Amino acid sequence: MNQVHGDKVEVVSQYSDVDPTCDALVTTNPDLSLAVMVADCIPLLLISDAVAGAVHVGRAGLVNGIANHTIEVMRNLGARNIHAVLGPSICGKCYEVPIQLQAQVSAIHPDSYSTTRHSTPALDLQAGLVAQLISQDISFEASTVCTMENSLYFSHRRDNPTGRFVGVVKI
């Protein structure tokens, strides 16, 4: 997908040479694999018995509820017992932001409030996303790898410009 830090969810039923502009892909086709590319944002993979989803969750995605929108689409397509896998992403001790941005995001997602190791304002996107998943009764597992701290992973903050790594999911 052509990811734009938006809130659009695209349902796909077959392979296409055209990359949809969205931040979440959903399918009921067991022959399709869905992919999300990241380099500090959270690659969120959602799976159920009948529906799969791949979601790009950065700060903007957390704020605009891309995960909740995707879960709603999946449930409307018949998904039950959705399980989430959160891949490696930047941690709350490394994602330094201006204090106004910290206040704005944590007002909507209190669990995302964080500070860096130097006590400067930060955001913990994973904690904010986990709180959303719990509120939606979604089981989950989450990587503890910080992309900025671990040089085996691409990090936009550490190495801009950089490559991307991919999360892939299939029914």
PyMOL commands that set and color helices and strands:
alter all, ss='L'
color gray80, all
select helices_A, chain A and resi 59-64+66-76+99-108+110-112+125-135+156-159
alter helices_A, ss='H'
color red, helices_A
select strands_A, chain A and resi 9-11+24-27+33-38+42-47+52-57+83-86+113-115+121-123+139-142+165-170
alter strands_A, ss='S'
color yellow, strands_A
deselect
rebuild
show_as cartoon
